[in-house]
Amino acid sequence: MHGLTVSQVMELLKECLQCNIFRWAGEYYKQIRGLAMGRRLAPVLALAFMSKVEGPVLERMPTIYCFVICPTQLEMDTCFDLLNRQSKHIKFTRERPTENWLAFLNVQVHLSDGICRTRWYRKPTNRNIIAHCTSAHPTSMKKAVVQYMFHTARAVSSEGAERSCSIDLARSIAIQNEYTPTGGASGRYRLSSTVRGQQDDRSKVTFCVPFISDQLTAAIRGCLLHVPPHRGEGVNITL
């Protein structure tokens, strides 16, 4: 630590944590617990904090940590209670099976008689909003969004009824956003007649918004010349 003692490092940390000020809506606030996003000290303290929280669970040596696999439900409940007892400021949650289907990221998993089946999963809170068919996004982008959604539904699902269920879910989401799938499970779609009519209307002038990069902005600012105010006679400057 370049000659610093532990007590000196702790003192520096306390000073940094005391100066945890941020501005929002024109008002200044002091964050009492935790660190604001973007602070360089935040990742280090987060790792130190989580290592202390995870310690009791890792001592039990679960099969896989991150998504804990325990041999019995009792062992799972014990690990879960250990995690939630480490700090009063954070609480962990866990997924419970619904009709023998367990959610795992964007997939639901069903294990029976040694056979694993999967299907595409969307959280109940998901509003199923994608790039709308009538939005101003490029047609190629909207086409890619829909095709990727169908691709995901097929890729994460088992063959048979599970894949059909996932494709039906993707199709319903596309229809909710006014897409009309035409290629079954392929993810192909066609624009509605209203959208095609808007695209065929040649009487409208396309408004192009220029994109100015950071490099161009810096170059323009470098060419600007600041003229200090002068009293008396005018000043002629040749650029």
C-alpha positions as CSV (number, residue, x, y, z in Angstrom):
1,M,0.0,0.0,0.0
2,H,3.0,2.3,-0.7
3,G,3.9,2.8,3.0
4,L,0.4,3.3,4.3
5,T,-0.8,1.5,7.4
6,V,-4.2,-0.2,7.8
7,S,-5.3,2.6,10.2
8,Q,-4.3,5.3,7.7
9,V,-6.2,3.5,4.9
10,M,-9.3,3.3,7.1
11,E,-9.0,7.0,7.9
12,L,-8.8,7.9,4.2
13,L,-11.8,5.7,3.5
14,K,-13.8,7.4,6.2
15,E,-12.9,10.8,4.8
16,C,-14.0,9.7,1.3
17,L,-17.3,8.3,2.6
18,Q,-18.0,11.5,4.5
19,C,-17.6,13.6,1.3
20,N,-20.4,11.7,-0.5
21,I,-22.3,14.6,-2.0
22,F,-24.4,14.6,-5.2
23,R,-26.7,17.1,-6.9
24,W,-30.2,16.3,-8.2
25,A,-32.8,18.8,-9.5
26,G,-30.7,21.7,-8.5
27,E,-30.4,20.6,-4.8
28,Y,-27.4,19.1,-3.0
29,Y,-27.8,15.9,-1.0
30,K,-25.5,13.8,1.1
31,Q,-25.7,10.0,0.6
32,I,-25.6,8.4,4.1
33,R,-25.3,4.8,3.1
34,G,-23.5,3.4,0.1
35,L,-21.8,5.3,-2.7
36,A,-23.1,7.1,-5.7
37,M,-22.8,5.5,-9.1
38,G,-19.6,6.4,-10.9
39,R,-17.4,6.7,-7.8
40,R,-14.1,4.9,-8.3
41,L,-14.2,3.6,-4.7
42,A,-17.6,2.0,-5.2
43,P,-16.5,-1.3,-6.9
44,V,-13.8,-2.0,-4.4
45,L,-16.1,-1.5,-1.4
46,A,-18.8,-3.5,-3.0
47,L,-16.4,-6.5,-3.5
48,A,-15.3,-6.2,0.2
49,F,-18.9,-6.0,1.4
50,M,-20.1,-8.9,-0.7
51,S,-17.1,-11.1,0.3
52,K,-18.2,-10.7,3.9
53,V,-21.9,-11.5,3.1
54,E,-21.0,-14.6,1.0
55,G,-18.5,-16.0,3.6
56,P,-20.9,-18.0,5.7
57,V,-22.6,-19.5,2.6
58,L,-19.3,-20.4,0.9
59,E,-18.2,-22.2,4.1
60,R,-21.0,-24.7,3.5
61,M,-19.5,-25.4,0.0
62,P,-22.6,-25.5,-2.2
63,T,-22.4,-27.3,-5.5
64,I,-22.7,-24.1,-7.5
65,Y,-22.7,-20.6,-6.1
66,C,-24.4,-17.7,-8.0
67,F,-27.4,-19.9,-8.6
68,V,-27.1,-22.2,-5.5
69,I,-27.8,-25.9,-6.0
70,C,-28.5,-27.7,-2.8
71,P,-29.3,-31.4,-2.2
72,T,-32.4,-30.7,-0.1
73,Q,-35.0,-28.0,0.4
74,L,-33.8,-27.6,4.0
75,E,-30.3,-26.9,2.9
76,M,-31.6,-24.3,0.5
77,D,-33.6,-22.6,3.2
78,T,-30.5,-22.6,5.5
79,C,-28.3,-20.9,2.9
80,F,-31.0,-18.4,2.1
81,D,-31.5,-17.4,5.7
82,L,-27.7,-17.1,6.2
83,L,-27.5,-14.6,3.3
84,N,-30.3,-12.5,4.6
85,R,-28.9,-12.3,8.1
86,Q,-25.6,-10.8,7.1
87,S,-26.9,-7.2,6.6
88,K,-30.1,-5.4,7.5
89,H,-29.7,-3.1,4.5
90,I,-29.9,-5.8,1.7
91,K,-32.2,-8.7,1.2
92,F,-31.9,-11.5,-1.3
93,T,-34.7,-13.1,-3.2
94,R,-35.1,-16.5,-4.8
95,E,-37.2,-18.1,-7.5
96,R,-39.6,-20.8,-6.6
97,P,-41.0,-23.4,-9.0
98,T,-44.4,-22.7,-10.5
99,E,-46.2,-25.8,-11.6
100,N,-42.8,-27.6,-11.5
101,W,-41.3,-25.0,-13.8
102,L,-38.4,-23.0,-12.4
103,A,-37.4,-19.6,-14.0
104,F,-33.7,-19.2,-14.8
105,L,-33.0,-15.9,-16.5
106,N,-35.1,-15.9,-19.7
107,V,-35.8,-19.6,-19.6
108,Q,-38.1,-21.9,-17.6
109,V,-36.7,-25.3,-16.7
110,H,-38.7,-28.4,-16.0
111,L,-36.9,-31.6,-14.7
112,S,-38.8,-34.8,-14.5
113,D,-37.5,-38.4,-14.6
114,G,-34.0,-37.2,-15.6
115,I,-35.4,-35.3,-18.6
116,C,-34.9,-31.6,-18.8
117,R,-37.3,-29.4,-20.8
118,T,-37.0,-25.7,-21.4
119,R,-39.2,-22.9,-22.8
120,W,-38.9,-19.2,-23.3
121,Y,-39.8,-17.1,-20.2
122,R,-41.0,-13.6,-19.7
123,K,-41.5,-12.1,-16.3
124,P,-45.1,-11.2,-15.3
125,T,-44.0,-7.6,-14.9
126,N,-42.7,-7.5,-18.5
127,R,-44.9,-5.2,-20.6
128,N,-43.7,-6.9,-23.8
129,I,-42.8,-3.6,-25.5
130,I,-40.4,-3.7,-28.4
131,A,-39.7,-1.3,-31.3
132,H,-43.2,-0.5,-32.5
133,C,-44.1,-1.2,-36.1
134,T,-45.2,2.4,-36.6
135,S,-42.1,3.9,-35.0
136,A,-39.5,6.0,-36.9
137,H,-36.8,3.4,-36.5
138,P,-35.3,2.1,-39.8
139,T,-37.2,-0.9,-41.3
140,S,-34.1,-3.0,-41.1
141,M,-33.8,-2.4,-37.4
142,K,-37.4,-3.3,-36.7
143,K,-37.1,-6.4,-38.8
144,A,-34.0,-7.5,-36.9
145,V,-35.8,-6.9,-33.5
146,V,-38.7,-9.2,-34.5
147,Q,-36.5,-11.9,-36.0
148,Y,-34.1,-12.0,-33.0
149,M,-37.1,-12.4,-30.7
150,F,-38.3,-15.4,-32.7
151,H,-34.7,-16.7,-32.8
152,T,-34.5,-16.5,-29.0
153,A,-37.8,-18.2,-28.5
154,R,-36.7,-21.1,-30.7
155,A,-33.1,-21.3,-29.4
156,V,-33.9,-21.6,-25.6
157,S,-36.8,-24.0,-26.0
158,S,-37.0,-27.8,-26.2
159,E,-38.5,-29.4,-29.3
160,G,-42.2,-30.1,-29.3
161,A,-44.9,-28.5,-27.3
162,E,-42.4,-26.2,-25.4
163,R,-41.1,-24.7,-28.6
164,S,-44.6,-24.2,-30.0
165,C,-45.6,-22.4,-26.8
166,S,-42.5,-20.1,-27.0
167,I,-43.2,-19.3,-30.6
168,D,-46.8,-18.5,-29.9
169,L,-45.7,-16.1,-27.1
170,A,-43.3,-14.4,-29.5
171,R,-46.0,-14.1,-32.1
172,S,-48.4,-12.5,-29.6
173,I,-45.8,-10.0,-28.6
174,A,-45.2,-9.1,-32.3
175,I,-49.0,-8.7,-32.8
176,Q,-49.3,-6.5,-29.7
177,N,-46.7,-4.1,-31.4
178,E,-48.7,-4.2,-34.6
179,Y,-46.5,-6.6,-36.5
180,T,-48.1,-9.2,-38.7
181,P,-45.9,-12.4,-38.8
182,T,-46.2,-14.1,-42.2
183,G,-43.5,-16.8,-41.9
184,G,-44.7,-18.9,-39.0
185,A,-41.7,-19.5,-36.7
186,S,-39.2,-17.7,-39.0
187,G,-39.9,-14.3,-37.6
188,R,-40.8,-12.7,-40.9
189,Y,-43.4,-10.0,-40.8
190,R,-45.1,-7.4,-43.0
191,L,-46.0,-3.8,-42.3
192,S,-49.6,-2.9,-41.8
193,S,-51.4,-1.0,-44.6
194,T,-51.3,2.2,-42.5
195,V,-47.6,2.1,-42.2
196,R,-47.1,1.2,-45.9
197,G,-49.3,4.2,-46.8
198,Q,-47.2,6.5,-44.7
199,Q,-44.0,5.2,-46.4
200,D,-45.6,5.6,-49.9
201,D,-46.6,9.2,-49.2
202,R,-44.1,11.2,-51.3
203,S,-45.7,14.6,-50.5
204,K,-43.9,14.7,-47.1
205,V,-40.3,16.0,-46.8
206,T,-37.9,13.8,-44.8
207,F,-36.3,15.8,-41.9
208,C,-32.7,14.6,-41.5
209,V,-31.2,15.3,-38.1
210,P,-27.4,15.7,-38.4
211,F,-25.1,13.7,-36.2
212,I,-22.2,15.7,-34.7
213,S,-19.5,13.5,-33.1
214,D,-17.4,14.4,-30.1
215,Q,-14.3,14.7,-32.3
216,L,-16.1,17.2,-34.6
217,T,-17.4,19.2,-31.6
218,A,-13.8,19.4,-30.2
219,A,-12.4,20.5,-33.5
220,I,-15.0,23.2,-33.9
221,R,-14.4,24.5,-30.4
222,G,-10.7,24.6,-31.1
223,C,-11.3,26.9,-34.0
224,L,-13.3,29.4,-31.9
225,L,-11.5,32.7,-31.0
226,H,-12.3,34.5,-27.8
227,V,-12.3,38.3,-28.2
228,P,-12.0,40.2,-24.9
229,P,-14.2,43.3,-24.7
230,H,-12.4,46.6,-25.5
231,R,-13.3,50.1,-24.7
232,G,-13.1,52.9,-27.1
233,E,-12.5,52.3,-30.7
234,G,-13.6,49.1,-32.5
235,V,-11.3,46.2,-33.0
236,N,-10.9,44.6,-36.4
237,I,-9.8,40.9,-36.3
238,T,-9.1,38.8,-39.3
239,L,-9.8,35.1,-38.8
